[in-house]
Amino acid sequence: MFGKKGNGGKKPTKQHFRRGKSTNKGHPTYIYAKVGNELKYVGITHAEITDGTKNIKLDKNPNPDDNKPSYIRPAPDKADISKFGRRLPTWKFAETDKGKVKSVIKKDKDKKT
């Protein structure tokens, strides 16, 4: 799904987790694509609702050191690479959550830019 040729002009990038700095209010993010100097991402939070929008509950928190309920934002976003902090190499989605993440990412790929 990621890093394939013919992906709409996006540079191949390995999906990964990264801490937001000035973007996403410092919350962790799941990076799935890079376009120029921008990263496309899905926000991750502990909040059931963010800015009046219901988030999607994950079966398992992707942070191996955190057992609190975790959610992903229902729509993807993008920001300049400088707005992100360090990678979070030990984080991963549970197999049961991967479909939820793919459905959010697909919303971006369906949009015409």
Legacy VTK file of the C-alpha trace (Angstrom):
# vtk DataFile Version 3.0
C-alpha trace
ASCII
DATASET POLYDATA
POINTS 113 float
0.000 0.000 0.000
2.862 2.411 0.712
5.968 3.192 -1.282
4.653 1.744 -4.547
5.350 3.209 -7.957
2.429 4.993 -9.581
1.223 6.426 -6.289
0.077 9.800 -7.576
3.427 11.575 -7.544
4.100 10.883 -3.879
7.635 9.943 -2.952
7.821 6.428 -1.573
8.033 6.515 2.204
7.976 3.828 4.806
5.003 4.304 7.091
5.970 5.102 10.651
4.921 6.780 13.873
6.261 10.189 14.803
5.605 12.675 17.594
4.039 15.937 16.495
5.810 19.121 17.561
3.796 22.175 16.627
1.319 20.136 14.590
-1.458 17.961 16.002
-0.954 19.641 19.415
2.045 17.414 20.175
0.083 14.193 19.776
1.641 11.180 18.081
0.921 10.662 14.400
1.045 7.823 11.888
2.908 9.013 8.793
1.832 7.290 5.585
3.128 9.490 2.736
5.517 12.310 1.887
4.710 14.888 -0.794
7.483 17.417 -1.280
8.258 18.777 2.189
4.895 17.713 3.622
4.013 14.560 5.503
0.534 13.067 5.306
-0.607 11.578 8.578
-3.367 10.158 10.760
-3.550 11.708 14.232
-3.584 9.516 17.350
-5.132 10.581 20.657
-6.628 9.392 23.956
-9.700 11.575 23.397
-12.981 10.024 22.265
-13.992 13.358 20.683
-11.697 16.035 19.200
-13.009 19.452 18.131
-16.574 18.109 18.148
-15.742 15.112 15.913
-15.944 11.540 17.162
-12.654 9.666 16.840
-12.281 5.991 15.859
-11.487 3.704 18.798
-8.568 1.327 18.383
-8.649 -2.193 19.801
-5.132 -1.765 21.190
-3.033 1.295 21.947
-0.128 1.431 19.435
2.183 2.637 22.234
3.520 -0.537 23.886
4.026 1.371 27.163
0.445 2.678 27.402
-2.677 0.622 28.141
-5.141 3.542 28.061
-7.772 3.546 25.286
-6.480 5.073 22.085
-8.224 6.612 19.071
-7.354 7.771 15.566
-8.750 10.888 13.952
-11.400 10.072 11.311
-9.749 12.174 8.580
-6.125 12.328 7.423
-4.161 15.561 7.494
-0.845 16.953 6.259
1.817 19.329 7.556
5.350 20.452 6.815
7.992 17.956 7.901
9.492 20.554 10.274
6.309 20.350 12.381
7.138 16.779 13.453
9.477 15.469 16.112
11.252 12.190 16.590
10.181 8.804 15.277
8.536 6.334 17.649
10.156 3.048 16.527
8.507 0.699 19.045
4.949 1.734 18.178
2.752 -0.441 15.949
-0.905 -1.028 15.160
-2.582 -4.278 16.149
-3.645 -6.426 13.183
-7.287 -5.725 14.079
-6.695 -1.957 13.825
-4.923 -1.890 10.455
-8.215 -1.929 8.514
-9.454 1.094 10.459
-6.283 3.016 9.616
-6.459 2.021 5.941
-10.056 3.249 5.725
-8.996 6.687 7.035
-6.047 6.871 4.629
-8.332 5.889 1.733
-10.390 9.036 2.393
-7.331 11.071 1.404
-6.592 9.019 -1.695
-10.173 9.447 -2.891
-9.934 13.256 -2.795
-8.994 15.068 -5.965
-6.243 17.620 -5.445
LINES 1 114
113 0 1 2 3 4 5 6 7 8 9 10 11 12 13 14 15 16 17 18 19 20 21 22 23 24 25 26 27 28 29 30 31 32 33 34 35 36 37 38 39 40 41 42 43 44 45 46 47 48 49 50 51 52 53 54 55 56 57 58 59 60 61 62 63 64 65 66 67 68 69 70 71 72 73 74 75 76 77 78 79 80 81 82 83 84 85 86 87 88 89 90 91 92 93 94 95 96 97 98 99 100 101 102 103 104 105 106 107 108 109 110 111 112
